Amino acid sequence: MTLRRQAIQRLKSLGFKYVTIGLQGLRSGAMNESLFDAEK
């Protein structure tokens, strides 16, 4: 079993319905990127 599958199963067993991962990690201001794209 892959690490990915193990992580998903464990988090779901703790009660989470959805499991997602941010491949770029936590970055300050990341949610604002789409605002700047819309202005172009």
C-alpha positions in Angstrom: 0.0 0.0 0.0 1.3 3.4 -0.9 2.0 6.2 1.6 -0.7 8.2 -0.2 -3.3 5.5 0.3 -2.3 5.0 4.0 -2.6 8.7 4.7 -6.0 8.9 3.1 -7.3 5.8 5.0 -6.0 7.1 8.3 -7.5 10.6 7.9 -10.8 9.2 6.8 -10.8 6.8 9.8 -10.4 9.9 12.0 -13.7 11.3 10.5 -12.5 13.5 7.7 -14.8 13.1 4.6 -12.4 14.7 2.1 -8.6 14.6 2.1 -6.6 17.0 -0.1 -3.0 18.1 -0.2 -1.6 21.4 -1.4 1.3 20.3 -3.6 2.9 23.8 -3.4 2.7 23.8 0.4 1.4 26.7 2.6 2.4 30.0 1.2 1.4 33.4 2.4 -0.8 35.2 -0.1 -1.4 32.1 -2.2 -5.2 32.6 -2.3 -4.7 36.1 -3.8 -3.0 34.7 -6.9 -6.3 34.1 -8.7 -7.2 37.7 -8.1 -4.2 38.9 -9.9 -4.8 36.4 -12.8 -8.3 37.8 -13.2 -7.1 41.4 -13.6 -4.8 40.4 -16.6 
